[in-house]
């Protein structure tokens, strides 16, 4: 097996471990949106954990990135949407979850965006976020959201559960990367 293939499989395994939680792993068909999905590493990870017949709306503004996202395992339906999830009107309703892996740090007005996105969720729905645990902005993380700030933000907005799921060293060795469940 080529080394590149092995490293990609390892990345997928790590992504699955990072997002695994009881909001995803249910005994029923669910519908999710992956906002800012890029080429789909976390879309693929999410699909590995969903029940057959579930669906994922993969949203990204980059048509090239979306084109690299192939079919999903486990009979999970994929709906690719080329859009800017912050600015464009998306007609989601009754989502079981919204996954944002390394994408909320591109949004400056997080309160406005969360209020917009929470309307897409069913009452029992959740946010699943993967972010860098840093306060230092850079060109790739212009509006960082360290876990403590994320927790304060969602509690301020009335959410009852903000839980850090996992934490890993970043491949860039600047800050760790964490996953969080919010409901």
C-alpha positions as a Python dict, from the first residue, in 0.01 Angstrom:
ca = {
    (1, 'X'): (0, 0, 0),
    (2, 'X'): (144, 343, -91),
    (3, 'X'): (243, 564, 203),
    (4, 'X'): (6, 839, 86),
    (5, 'X'): (-290, 600, 103),
    (6, 'X'): (-195, 490, 455),
    (7, 'X'): (-166, 850, 575),
    (8, 'X'): (-505, 938, 428),
    (9, 'X'): (-663, 639, 603),
    (10, 'X'): (-501, 748, 927),
    (11, 'X'): (-638, 1100, 885),
    (12, 'X'): (-988, 961, 834),
    (13, 'X'): (-952, 740, 1141),
    (14, 'X'): (-841, 1041, 1347),
    (15, 'X'): (-1129, 1252, 1212),
    (16, 'X'): (-1376, 978, 1312),
    (17, 'X'): (-1226, 960, 1662),
    (18, 'X'): (-1237, 1338, 1694),
    (19, 'X'): (-1610, 1373, 1617),
    (20, 'X'): (-1751, 1051, 1765),
    (21, 'X'): (-2036, 1131, 2008),
    (22, 'X'): (-2392, 1029, 2098),
    (23, 'X'): (-2550, 1305, 1889),
    (24, 'X'): (-2416, 1131, 1577),
    (25, 'X'): (-2438, 769, 1679),
    (26, 'X'): (-2811, 714, 1696),
    (27, 'X'): (-3034, 421, 1607),
    (28, 'X'): (-3231, 614, 1349),
    (29, 'X'): (-3183, 785, 1016),
    (30, 'X'): (-3059, 1144, 1058),
    (31, 'X'): (-2989, 1448, 840),
    (32, 'X'): (-2678, 1663, 882),
    (33, 'X'): (-2518, 1964, 718),
    (34, 'X'): (-2140, 1992, 692),
    (35, 'X'): (-2073, 2364, 654),
    (36, 'X'): (-1742, 2447, 491),
    (37, 'X'): (-1680, 2082, 404),
    (38, 'X'): (-1383, 2142, 173),
    (39, 'X'): (-1274, 1817, 11),
    (40, 'X'): (-1477, 1621, 264),
    (41, 'X'): (-1252, 1456, 522),
    (42, 'X'): (-1499, 1524, 803),
    (43, 'X'): (-1796, 1458, 572),
    (44, 'X'): (-1652, 1110, 517),
    (45, 'X'): (-1589, 1069, 891),
    (46, 'X'): (-1946, 1171, 973),
    (47, 'X'): (-2085, 929, 715),
    (48, 'X'): (-1894, 643, 880),
    (49, 'X'): (-2089, 705, 1202),
    (50, 'X'): (-2442, 762, 1067),
    (51, 'X'): (-2712, 501, 1020),
    (52, 'X'): (-2774, 373, 665),
    (53, 'X'): (-3028, 593, 489),
    (54, 'X'): (-2906, 909, 660),
    (55, 'X'): (-2814, 1218, 458),
    (56, 'X'): (-2544, 1483, 460),
    (57, 'X'): (-2569, 1823, 292),
    (58, 'X'): (-2205, 1912, 214),
    (59, 'X'): (-2171, 2289, 169),
    (60, 'X'): (-1867, 2474, 40),
    (61, 'X'): (-1808, 2778, -179),
    (62, 'X'): (-1519, 2605, -360),
    (63, 'X'): (-1655, 2408, -655),
    (64, 'X'): (-1318, 2233, -702),
    (65, 'X'): (-1314, 2112, -342),
    (66, 'X'): (-1671, 1983, -370),
    (67, 'X'): (-1585, 1795, -689),
    (68, 'X'): (-1325, 1594, -495),
    (69, 'X'): (-1590, 1467, -255),
    (70, 'X'): (-1699, 1125, -379),
    (71, 'X'): (-1981, 902, -272),
    (72, 'X'): (-2027, 825, 95),
    (73, 'X'): (-2006, 487, 265),
    (74, 'X'): (-2287, 311, 444),
    (75, 'X'): (-2569, 406, 208),
    (76, 'X'): (-2554, 767, 332),
    (77, 'X'): (-2694, 1015, 79),
    (78, 'X'): (-2471, 1307, -23),
    (79, 'X'): (-2609, 1642, -137),
    (80, 'X'): (-2331, 1873, -258),
    (81, 'X'): (-2417, 2243, -237),
    (82, 'X'): (-2189, 2514, -372),
    (83, 'X'): (-2267, 2813, -151),
    (84, 'X'): (-2123, 3050, 105),
    (85, 'X'): (-2287, 2914, 421),
    (86, 'X'): (-2244, 3245, 603),
    (87, 'X'): (-2399, 3474, 340),
    (88, 'X'): (-2621, 3257, 120),
    (89, 'X'): (-2973, 3153, 209),
    (90, 'X'): (-2982, 2779, 264),
    (91, 'X'): (-3320, 2612, 288),
    (92, 'X'): (-3240, 2358, 558),
    (93, 'X'): (-3494, 2265, 819),
    (94, 'X'): (-3514, 1995, 1084),
    (95, 'X'): (-3145, 1907, 1071),
    (96, 'X'): (-3026, 1667, 1337),
    (97, 'X'): (-2686, 1831, 1339),
    (98, 'X'): (-2455, 2088, 1190),
    (99, 'X'): (-2091, 1994, 1154),
    (100, 'X'): (-1839, 2276, 1120),
    (101, 'X'): (-1483, 2145, 1099),
    (102, 'X'): (-1232, 2428, 1073),
    (103, 'X'): (-1488, 2665, 927),
    (104, 'X'): (-1643, 2880, 1202),
    (105, 'X'): (-1307, 3055, 1242),
    (106, 'X'): (-1378, 3230, 910),
    (107, 'X'): (-1685, 3402, 1056),
    (108, 'X'): (-1634, 3733, 1231),
    (109, 'X'): (-1988, 3781, 1366),
    (110, 'X'): (-2037, 3441, 1523),
    (111, 'X'): (-2350, 3538, 1720),
    (112, 'X'): (-2535, 3647, 1406),
    (113, 'X'): (-2430, 3331, 1224),
    (114, 'X'): (-2525, 3094, 1509),
    (115, 'X'): (-2868, 3256, 1534),
    (116, 'X'): (-2913, 3201, 1160),
    (117, 'X'): (-2790, 2840, 1168),
    (118, 'X'): (-2983, 2731, 1476),
    (119, 'X'): (-3306, 2787, 1281),
    (120, 'X'): (-3203, 2496, 1060),
    (121, 'X'): (-3190, 2255, 1355),
    (122, 'X'): (-3469, 2048, 1501),
    (123, 'X'): (-3520, 2111, 1876),
    (124, 'X'): (-3301, 1812, 1967),
    (125, 'X'): (-3034, 1907, 1711),
    (126, 'X'): (-2673, 1984, 1786),
    (127, 'X'): (-2369, 2173, 1664),
    (128, 'X'): (-2051, 1971, 1626),
    (129, 'X'): (-1742, 2189, 1591),
    (130, 'X'): (-1378, 2113, 1523),
    (131, 'X'): (-1144, 2408, 1582),
    (132, 'X'): (-797, 2518, 1680),
    (133, 'X'): (-761, 2598, 2048),
    (134, 'X'): (-586, 2930, 1996),
    (135, 'X'): (-654, 3300, 2031),
    (136, 'X'): (-388, 3394, 1776),
    (137, 'X'): (-529, 3494, 1439),
    (138, 'X'): (-347, 3420, 1115),
    (139, 'X'): (-444, 3414, 745),
    (140, 'X'): (-585, 3059, 779),
    (141, 'X'): (-764, 3121, 1109),
    (142, 'X'): (-872, 3485, 1088),
    (143, 'X'): (-1127, 3476, 1373),
    (144, 'X'): (-1011, 3202, 1613),
    (145, 'X'): (-1244, 3034, 1858),
    (146, 'X'): (-1058, 2866, 2144),
    (147, 'X'): (-1269, 2623, 2345),
    (148, 'X'): (-1318, 2850, 2648),
    (149, 'X'): (-1446, 3128, 2421),
    (150, 'X'): (-1670, 2885, 2233),
    (151, 'X'): (-1817, 2766, 2562),
    (152, 'X'): (-1885, 3121, 2685),
    (153, 'X'): (-2039, 3216, 2349),
    (154, 'X'): (-2287, 2928, 2335),
    (155, 'X'): (-2380, 2955, 2704),
    (156, 'X'): (-2445, 3326, 2648),
    (157, 'X'): (-2679, 3225, 2364),
    (158, 'X'): (-2875, 2993, 2594),
    (159, 'X'): (-2729, 2653, 2513),
    (160, 'X'): (-2720, 2412, 2807),
    (161, 'X'): (-2451, 2168, 2698),
    (162, 'X'): (-2111, 2270, 2560),
    (163, 'X'): (-1877, 1976, 2591),
    (164, 'X'): (-1523, 1923, 2467),
    (165, 'X'): (-1514, 1578, 2310),
    (166, 'X'): (-1153, 1527, 2207),
    (167, 'X'): (-830, 1718, 2172),
    (168, 'X'): (-528, 1642, 1953),
    (169, 'X'): (-203, 1805, 1863),
    (170, 'X'): (-226, 1997, 1539),
    (171, 'X'): (-2, 1893, 1251),
    (172, 'X'): (107, 2257, 1243),
    (173, 'X'): (228, 2233, 1606),
    (174, 'X'): (95, 2577, 1693),
    (175, 'X'): (-216, 2489, 1885),
    (176, 'X'): (-413, 2179, 1960),
    (177, 'X'): (-728, 2099, 1768),
    (178, 'X'): (-1044, 2017, 1962),
    (179, 'X'): (-1393, 1892, 1892),
    (180, 'X'): (-1696, 2016, 2081),
    (181, 'X'): (-2060, 1920, 2102),
    (182, 'X'): (-2316, 2194, 2162),
    (183, 'X'): (-2688, 2146, 2228),
}
